[in-house]
Amino acid sequence: MRKFIGLVVFLAQLSVAAQGIEVEYDKAYDFSRHKTFRVEKGEVIIPKELQNVDPAVVHSRMKQALISKLTSKGLLPADSAADLTVSYAVGTRKQTDRTDLGPQILGGVTGNTPSTPNNASQTWSREYQEGFIFIDVADRGKNIRWRVKAISTEGSIDEEGVIQETVNAGFKKFSLKPKRNKK
């Protein structure tokens, strides 16, 4: 039973992290000439009333996840004179969706009624939390060479498992191997 619950929690975190992940990079860019990277302290943008975790813990989780993943890809961490610089932003914000339903959607009534004047519009809205993780990898010329954008409307983006899964998915195709020219 414990294994089943653990699996459900893991899959829930994975689906949160995987929801809305986009990776942008120049497919022609040769990362094989780079040997080192550094992770800059990023931004944690979470309103106090929505914080589940101390921002210092979020910084630590992001830095550890990035160092672990990029080291596994063959890069070495460096302090200041690194070939690549990694920056990030993690946050949560309140969002509102509004939709105009029109006068006929709610009950099919047209014309004047006490509750719905002629041509009155009915509006549906919902408030929710949107979490995001943005990661940029730039070269020494400050050109962004790799970008990960993850947006989630389910759960908290500052959880350790969500951060790790987002980093893993975002750098899945990252490689230091030289690109082969197609003949």
N, C-alpha and C positions, 0 to 999 in steps of 0.2 A: 504494500500500500504506500509506503514511504517513497519508493522508487517512482510509482505512478504520480504521486503529488509533485515530486521533484521534476518529473518530466513535464507535467502540465505547467508548472511555474516557468521552467526553461523555455518551453514553446511559446508561452505568453510573452515572455521577455523578448524572444527572438522575433515574434510577429510585430511587437512594438518597434523594435529596432529596425526591422526590415521594411516597415511601412514607409514609403516615400523616400527611399535612398536613391540619390542621383550621384553619379561619378562623372566628372568632366576632366579630360586630359587631352593633351596633344599626342595623338597616336604615333606621330613621326618623331617625337622627341626622344633622344637617347639618354636614358637615365644611367647607363652603364659607366659613364664618366664620373659619376658622383660616388664618393666613398663615405662621407660623413653627413650628419644632420644635427640640428639642435631644435628643441621644443621651447618656443617662447611661452611665457605665462599668458594664457588667453583670457577671455572674458567669460564671466558667469553672470548671466542676466536673468535673475529669478526674483520676482517681487517677494518681499519678506513673508507675506501671508501664504505664498505658494511653496516656500522652501521646505523640502523634506530632509535635506542634508545641508550641513555647513558648506558654503562655497569653497573653503580651503580643501575639503574632502573631494569635492568635484574636480578641482584643479589637480589634485594628486591622482585621482582615478584616470583623468584624461592623459596626463603626462605618462603614467605607467603604461596605459594601454598603447599609446603611440610609440613609446620607446620599445616596448615588447614586440609590437608588430613590425616596425621598421628594422629593428635588429634582426628579426627572423628573416627579413627579406635581404639581408646582407649589408646593411648600412651600419656605421659605427656612430654612437653618440659622441658629440663634441661640445665644447663650451661656447666659444665665440666665433672662431674662424671656420664654420661648417660650410659644406658645399650647398646644403639645402636647409631652409628654415621652415619649421612647421608652426603654424598659428591656428588657433581655434576659438570658437564662441559656442557656449552651451547656454541654453536658456529655456524659459517657459513664459508664455504670454497668454493673456485672456483674449479670446476671439469671440466674435458674434456672427452667426449666419442669420440673414434675414431673407425671406422670400415673400413676394407679393402673390397671394393665392387668388386674388380677384373675387368679384362678388358671387360668381356662380359655383365656385369650388365647394364652399361650405354650405351645402343644403340645396343648391340649384335654384335659389330664389332670385328672380330678377324683379326690378321695379322697387317701389318704396315699401318698406316694412318698418315697424318701430325700431328694430334692432339694426337694420341694414338699409340706410338711405340709398336712393338710386345711384348707381355707379360707385358705391363705396367699395373700398378695397379692404380685404382681410389680409393680415400679415402674420406670418409664422416666424418665430425667431428662437434661437437656442444659443446659449453661452457655453463655451468649453475652453479647456486649456490646450494650447498647442505647444509642444516641446520641439526644440530644434538643436541640432549639432551641425556646425559648419567647420570644416577643416581645410586649410590651404597649405600647400607645399610650394614654396618659392625657391628659385635659384638665387645665386649671389647678386644677380642684376634685379632682384625683386620681381621677377616675372613669375606669375602663378603658373605652375606646371601640372599640378594635380589638385582637384577640388572635390570634396565630399560634402553633400548637402543631405541631411536627414531631417525629416519632419514627421512628428507623431502626434496624433490626436487621442491616443490611448495610453494612459499610464504616465509615469514620471520619467522624463528623459535623463534625470540625474542619478538614476540607479546604476550601480556598478555593472550589472549584467548587460544593461542597455548600452552603456558606453562601450564596453568591450565588444559586443556584437556589432555595433555600428562601425567601430574601427576595423574589425575583421572584414566586414562586408565591403567597406569603403576602399580597402587596400587589397582586396582579393586578387585583382589583376595587375597590381603594381609589381614591376619586375626590373631588375638591374641588368638582365640579359640584353645584349644588343639585338635590335630588330633585324630580322632577315629581310633582304630585298627580294620582292617577288619577281620571278622571271616571266 
